[in-house]
Amino acid sequence: MNGSEVLDLARDAIWLMLALSAPVMLVGLAVGVVIALFQALTQVQEMTLVFVPKIIAIFVALLIFLPVMGALMSAFMNGIADRIVAS
C-alpha cells in the first residue's frame, strides 16, 4: 500500500464519518434552534428544557438512520476488504 492509497482510504474514512454523523447532528441542531427560539419568545430560561427534547429527537433520529448508517459502514468495510484481497 503506497502513500496515495493511504490518503484515499483516510479521505474515504473522513467522508464516511461525516455521512454517519451528519443526520443525527442536524436533527440535534434543528431541535436546539427550535427550543432556543421558543425560550427566546416566551422568556422561559429553564436550562433543563433543552436536554430532554434534544435527547429524544437524537434517539429517534438514530433509530431512523441506523439502517442507512449500517449500510454505509458495510460498504466501506467491503471496500477495505477488497483492497486487502487485491494487494
C-alpha positions as CSV (number, residue, x, y, z in Angstrom):
1,M,0.0,0.0,0.0
2,N,1.6,3.3,-1.1
3,G,1.0,6.8,0.2
4,S,-1.7,7.7,-2.3
5,E,-3.8,4.7,-1.3
6,V,-3.4,5.5,2.4
7,L,-4.6,9.1,1.7
8,D,-7.5,7.8,-0.3
9,L,-8.5,5.5,2.5
10,A,-8.2,8.2,5.1
11,R,-10.3,10.6,2.9
12,D,-13.0,7.9,2.5
13,A,-13.0,7.3,6.2
14,I,-13.4,11.0,7.0
15,W,-16.3,11.3,4.4
16,L,-17.9,8.2,6.0
17,M,-17.6,9.7,9.4
18,L,-19.3,12.9,8.2
19,A,-22.0,10.9,6.4
20,L,-22.7,8.9,9.5
21,S,-22.8,11.8,11.9
22,A,-24.5,14.5,9.8
23,P,-28.1,13.4,10.0
24,V,-28.1,13.0,13.8
25,M,-26.2,16.2,14.3
26,L,-28.5,18.1,12.0
27,V,-31.5,16.8,14.0
28,G,-29.9,17.9,17.2
29,L,-29.1,21.3,15.7
30,A,-32.7,21.8,14.5
31,V,-34.3,20.8,17.8
32,G,-31.8,23.0,19.7
33,V,-32.7,26.0,17.4
34,V,-36.4,25.4,17.8
35,I,-36.2,25.2,21.6
36,A,-33.9,28.3,21.7
37,L,-36.4,30.2,19.7
38,F,-39.2,29.0,22.0
39,Q,-37.3,30.1,25.0
40,A,-36.5,33.5,23.5
41,L,-40.1,34.1,22.5
42,T,-41.6,33.0,25.9
43,Q,-38.7,34.2,28.0
44,V,-38.6,30.8,29.8
45,Q,-35.0,30.4,30.6
46,E,-35.0,26.9,32.1
47,M,-31.7,25.1,31.3
48,T,-33.1,21.6,31.6
49,L,-35.8,22.3,28.9
50,V,-33.2,21.9,26.2
51,F,-31.9,18.4,27.1
52,V,-35.0,16.1,27.2
53,P,-36.4,17.0,23.8
54,K,-33.0,17.0,22.2
55,I,-32.1,13.6,23.6
56,I,-35.4,12.2,22.5
57,A,-35.0,13.7,19.0
58,I,-31.5,12.3,18.7
59,F,-32.6,8.9,19.8
60,V,-35.4,8.8,17.3
61,A,-33.0,10.0,14.6
62,L,-30.6,7.2,15.5
63,L,-33.4,4.7,15.2
64,I,-34.5,6.1,11.8
65,F,-31.0,6.4,10.3
66,L,-29.4,3.3,11.8
67,P,-30.1,1.1,8.7
68,V,-28.5,3.7,6.4
69,M,-25.5,4.0,8.8
70,G,-25.1,0.2,8.8
71,A,-25.2,0.1,5.0
72,L,-22.6,2.8,4.7
73,M,-20.3,1.1,7.2
74,S,-20.8,-2.2,5.5
75,A,-20.0,-0.8,2.1
76,F,-16.9,0.9,3.5
77,M,-15.7,-2.4,5.1
78,N,-16.3,-4.3,1.9
79,G,-14.2,-1.7,0.0
80,I,-11.4,-2.2,2.6
81,A,-11.6,-6.0,2.3
82,D,-11.5,-5.7,-1.5
83,R,-8.3,-3.6,-1.2
84,I,-6.7,-6.1,1.2
85,V,-7.6,-9.0,-1.2
86,A,-6.3,-7.2,-4.2
87,S,-2.9,-6.5,-2.7
